[in-house]
Amino acid sequence: MTNLDYICAKTGQDLAKVEENTIRKALGVIREDGVYAMFLWLENKDENKTAREELTKLLNHNEIKNYLLTNNKSFSQGDFNSFIKDLTEVTQDIDKLFFLKKILERTLTYGLYHSKLNQNKKDSQNVEQV
């Protein structure tokens, strides 16, 4: 049995390199408007595309992509239109959509806490240097 929470936590650690505000807003968009809207928002607002890249890596873990996509496909890393096409395929099945939303929310939450922790460490180092 695969521990999906571990995969979400690991990706959350990688998300910590994204600005805290971006993670916080992405979490708000996914909760209020859904998965599809969050990826559209990230494509528009995340200048370096880091958050979407990290979340796409999460979705491309074998345990996750095999459940979400058919025919051993993967979510497109580079081409956003192909990614959206794959995402649209997933949204046709409500159980898959709820699963997708849950793991993305959990990952973003972990990323937010890691980002806050990193910021607190930086702040305390700056105080010590003064």
C-alpha positions in Angstrom: 0.0 0.0 0.0 1.3 3.4 -1.0 1.5 6.2 1.5 0.2 9.1 -0.5 0.6 11.5 2.5 4.3 11.0 2.3 4.3 11.9 -1.4 2.3 15.0 -0.7 4.6 16.0 2.2 7.7 15.5 0.0 6.2 17.6 -2.8 5.2 20.2 -0.1 8.8 20.5 0.9 9.7 21.1 -2.7 7.0 23.7 -3.0 8.6 25.7 -0.2 10.9 27.4 -2.8 7.7 29.1 -4.1 6.7 32.4 -2.6 4.4 31.9 0.4 1.8 34.3 -0.9 1.6 32.3 -4.2 1.0 29.1 -2.3 -1.6 30.7 0.0 -3.5 32.2 -3.0 -3.4 28.9 -4.9 -4.8 27.1 -1.9 -7.6 29.7 -1.7 -8.4 29.3 -5.4 -8.5 25.6 -5.3 -10.8 25.7 -2.2 -13.2 28.3 -3.6 -13.1 27.7 -7.4 -11.7 24.2 -7.9 -8.7 22.4 -9.4 -9.1 23.6 -12.9 -9.3 27.3 -11.8 -6.2 26.8 -9.6 -4.1 25.6 -12.5 -5.3 28.4 -14.7 -4.5 30.9 -12.0 -1.0 29.4 -11.4 -0.3 29.6 -15.2 -1.1 33.3 -15.1 0.4 34.3 -11.8 3.3 32.0 -11.0 6.0 33.8 -13.1 8.6 30.9 -12.9 5.9 28.2 -13.2 7.6 26.5 -10.2 4.4 25.7 -8.4 2.7 24.1 -11.4 5.9 22.2 -12.2 6.0 20.8 -8.7 2.3 19.9 -8.6 2.7 18.3 -12.0 5.5 16.1 -10.6 3.2 15.1 -7.8 0.5 14.1 -10.3 3.0 12.1 -12.3 3.9 9.8 -9.4 3.1 6.3 -10.7 0.6 5.7 -7.9 -1.3 8.9 -8.6 -1.2 9.1 -12.4 -2.2 5.4 -12.9 -5.3 6.1 -10.9 -6.1 9.4 -12.7 -5.2 8.8 -16.3 -5.8 5.9 -18.7 -3.4 4.1 -20.9 -0.3 4.7 -18.8 -0.3 8.4 -19.8 1.5 11.2 -17.9 0.5 14.8 -17.2 2.3 17.1 -19.6 5.2 19.0 -17.9 5.9 21.7 -20.5 2.9 22.3 -22.8 0.1 23.9 -20.8 -2.6 23.0 -23.4 -1.7 19.3 -23.2 -1.7 19.5 -19.4 -5.2 21.1 -19.5 -6.4 18.4 -21.9 -5.2 15.7 -19.4 -6.8 17.6 -16.5 -10.1 17.8 -18.3 -10.0 14.0 -18.8 -9.7 13.6 -15.0 -12.5 16.0 -14.2 -15.0 13.8 -16.1 -14.9 11.4 -13.2 -16.2 12.9 -9.9 -14.3 10.4 -7.7 -11.0 11.2 -9.5 -11.7 14.9 -9.2 -12.3 14.7 -5.5 -9.2 12.6 -5.0 -7.2 15.1 -7.1 -8.5 18.0 -5.2 -7.7 16.4 -1.8 -4.1 15.5 -2.6 -3.5 19.0 -4.1 -4.9 20.8 -1.1 -2.9 18.6 1.2 0.3 19.3 -0.8 -0.3 23.0 -0.9 -1.0 23.1 2.8 2.3 21.2 3.5 4.0 23.6 1.1 2.6 26.6 2.9 3.8 25.4 6.3 7.3 24.6 4.9 7.4 28.0 3.3 6.5 29.7 6.6 9.1 27.6 8.4 11.8 28.7 5.9 10.8 32.3 6.3 10.9 32.1 10.1 14.4 30.6 9.9 15.5 33.5 7.6 14.0 36.1 9.9 15.7 34.7 12.9 19.1 34.5 11.1 18.6 38.2 10.1 17.9 39.2 13.7 21.0 37.3 14.9 23.2 39.1 12.3 22.1 42.6 13.5 
